[in-house]
Amino acid sequence: QVQLVESGGGLVQAGGSLRLSCAASGSIFSINAMGWYRQAPGKERELVAAISRIRSTYYADSVKGRFTISRDNAKNTLYLQMNSLKPEDTAMYYCTQGPAIGNYDYWGQGTQVTVSS
C-alpha cells in the first residue's frame, strides 16, 4: 500500500522560506515521477512542480525561480524548497506519485502553507 506523508508546512511571512518534505513508502520510489500540487480555498488544484524518475523537472510559471523540487531516492523522500514566498502561495500542498509527470495515482493528505503579508 502506497503512503505519502507530507511535512514542513506552516506560517511564514512574505519573503520567507519553507521546505516541504514527502516521505513515500509502499512502492519503488526511484522509478516513479513525483509532484507537488496546491489548492487554495475557492481555487482549482494546480501542479506546482514535478520531477521525473530521471530528474527532469517542471515548474508552474508562478513559482519559477523561487521553488526547487528535488528527490532523494535513498531516503524515498521528495522535497520542495520554497523561497521568496508570497501571500498568493498560501494553499494546501499535496505530494503525488505516478508513472509519469502529470499522471499520478497516489496522493498525500497535504500540508498547509500560509504566507502572511
C-alpha positions as CSV (number, residue, x, y, z in Angstrom):
1,Q,0.0,0.0,0.0
2,V,1.5,3.3,-1.1
3,Q,1.6,6.0,1.5
4,L,2.8,9.6,1.0
5,V,3.2,11.8,4.1
6,E,3.9,15.5,3.8
7,S,5.5,17.7,6.3
8,G,7.1,21.1,6.6
9,G,4.2,23.4,6.1
10,G,3.5,26.3,8.4
11,L,3.0,30.0,8.8
12,V,5.7,32.3,7.3
13,Q,6.0,36.0,6.4
14,A,6.2,37.1,2.9
15,G,9.7,36.8,1.6
16,G,10.4,33.9,3.8
17,S,11.2,30.3,3.0
18,L,9.9,26.8,3.8
19,R,10.9,23.3,2.8
20,L,8.3,20.7,2.3
21,S,9.1,17.0,2.5
22,C,7.2,14.0,1.4
23,A,8.1,10.6,2.8
24,A,7.0,7.7,0.5
25,S,6.5,4.1,1.3
26,G,5.0,1.0,-0.2
27,S,6.4,1.5,-3.7
28,I,9.7,1.6,-5.6
29,F,10.2,5.3,-5.2
30,S,13.0,5.7,-7.7
31,I,11.0,4.5,-10.7
32,N,8.1,6.9,-10.2
33,A,7.5,10.5,-11.1
34,M,6.7,12.8,-8.2
35,G,4.9,16.1,-8.0
36,W,3.6,18.8,-5.7
37,Y,0.2,20.2,-6.3
38,R,-1.5,23.0,-4.3
39,Q,-5.1,24.1,-3.8
40,A,-6.2,27.4,-2.3
41,P,-9.7,27.9,-1.0
42,G,-12.1,28.6,-3.9
43,K,-9.5,27.8,-6.5
44,E,-8.7,24.8,-8.7
45,R,-5.9,22.5,-7.8
46,E,-2.7,23.3,-9.7
47,L,0.5,21.5,-10.4
48,V,3.3,23.5,-8.8
49,A,6.4,21.4,-9.6
50,A,7.2,17.9,-10.7
51,I,10.2,15.6,-11.2
52,S,10.6,12.5,-13.3
53,R,12.5,9.4,-12.4
54,I,15.4,10.7,-14.5
55,R,15.1,14.0,-12.6
56,S,13.6,16.1,-15.4
57,T,11.7,18.9,-13.8
58,Y,8.6,21.0,-14.4
59,Y,7.6,24.2,-12.7
60,A,4.5,26.4,-12.9
61,D,5.2,29.8,-14.2
62,S,4.1,31.3,-10.9
63,V,6.9,29.6,-9.0
64,K,9.8,29.5,-11.4
65,G,13.0,30.9,-9.9
66,R,11.5,30.7,-6.4
67,F,10.7,27.0,-5.8
68,T,13.0,24.0,-6.3
69,I,11.9,20.4,-6.4
70,S,14.3,17.6,-5.6
71,R,14.2,13.9,-4.7
72,D,16.4,11.7,-2.5
73,N,15.9,8.1,-3.8
74,A,18.0,6.7,-1.0
75,K,15.6,8.2,1.6
76,N,12.4,7.7,-0.5
77,T,11.7,11.4,0.0
78,L,10.6,14.3,-2.1
79,Y,11.3,17.9,-1.3
80,L,10.1,21.3,-2.3
81,Q,12.2,24.2,-1.3
82,M,10.1,27.4,-1.4
83,N,11.9,30.8,-1.3
84,S,10.7,34.3,-1.6
85,L,7.2,33.2,-0.6
86,K,4.2,35.4,-1.4
87,P,0.7,35.6,0.1
88,E,-0.6,34.0,-3.1
89,D,1.4,30.9,-2.4
90,T,-1.0,30.2,0.5
91,A,-2.6,26.8,-0.1
92,M,-2.7,23.2,0.9
93,Y,0.2,21.5,-0.7
94,Y,-0.1,17.8,-1.8
95,C,2.5,15.3,-2.7
96,T,1.8,12.9,-5.6
97,Q,3.3,9.9,-7.2
98,G,2.7,8.1,-10.5
99,P,4.3,6.7,-13.7
100,A,5.0,10.0,-15.4
101,I,4.8,13.7,-14.8
102,G,1.2,14.7,-14.9
103,N,0.0,11.2,-14.5
104,Y,-0.4,10.5,-10.8
105,D,-2.0,7.6,-8.9
106,Y,-1.4,8.4,-5.3
107,W,-1.8,11.5,-3.1
108,G,-0.8,12.5,0.3
109,Q,-3.1,14.2,2.8
110,G,-1.5,17.6,2.4
111,T,0.4,20.2,4.4
112,Q,-0.8,23.7,4.9
113,V,1.3,26.7,3.8
114,T,0.2,30.1,4.9
115,V,2.1,33.2,3.9
116,S,1.3,36.4,5.7
117,S,1.8,39.9,4.2
